[in-house]
């Protein structure tokens, strides 16, 4: 227990140091431009803490969180699922088309749409698993290629002659809108925000809890982590490595399918390329790294990332390029990765010293045990 608390405090300290370093780098850039870092930070904080901004931040963080969890599932087994972006968009499109086409009772329709999204995401990730376990194709290469294929497939299926339809209010092509019986209402969590928090924020919380329980409290999770640490050692202990690869990628893809559900069922109610843009999967990678693949850490990282995204909007009005925030985000991720690696190495060296001290023979003959003296 003491060792875990010590490691937790070290990780928190590393995160704080990394955040301070990123703030320092950003301040230097602002100073070189002739801008006051204090003024910029105060403007971002003031704008980012208004009720309307808090609503946007919480809704964005919900989506970011699901994307990061999908990535973290693969990371825990040393699998790099870069295909979350394609998996979530394809799942959202087909789930939206399904929700607008079928007629099911209220409550059943929402569950059916979510299940379809999970199935599509898992199936798309299943192609990656199939290529890896049968042909040894790196999941990095196959997921990147499948992202491009997903984009082309979505464009083809969204033609008005297939699943798309011309929007009456904008120059866009969407799927058939999901009727009210298939929508998920929002939650009034932020007074005077002018809107509601996605109702499926509850689903994001459930996903985070399940991720923690499955990975850290089950035999499957133990096999998953063991395989990620050393596939050969896991195989020697009786773990079916190929089966674990398939199961992990399917779970990651199923979670990726959930990424678009809060916005689909709680806001847009139809799929369009304007609402469901590319890039969420790559944002999830950064947030998963920032949160150390821990559901609680990922939650804080998602909120931080969403806050920076939202508060950056005020910079343009002050003549400051909002792209500076992207520099801050990148430096934060790199700093955290380096800081955590240094903490890991220090903890490993400390553990080795403790074990070495426990196993070393006593230097004072008077301190030797009777058994040692007899020998």
Buried (B, 14 or more C-beta within 10 A) or exposed (E): EEEEEEBEEBBEEBBEBBBEBBBEBBBEBBEEEEBEBEEBBEBBEEBBEBEBBBBBBBBBBBBBBBBBBBBBBBBBBBBEBBBBBBBBBBBBBBBBBBBBEBEBEEEEBBEBBBBBBBBBBBBBBBBBBBBBBEEEBEBBEBBBBBBEBBBEBBEEBBEEEEBBBEBEEEEBBBBBBBEEBBBBEBBEEBEEBEBBBBBBBBBBBEBBEBBBEBBEEEEBBBBBBBBBEEBEEBBEEEBEBBEBBBBBBBBBBBBBBBBBBBBBBBBBBBBBBEBBEBEBBBBBBBBBBBBBBBBEBBBBBBBBBBBBBBBBBBBEEEEBBBEBBEBBBEBBBBBBBBBBEEBBEEBEEBEEEEEEEEEEEEEEEEEBEEEEEEE
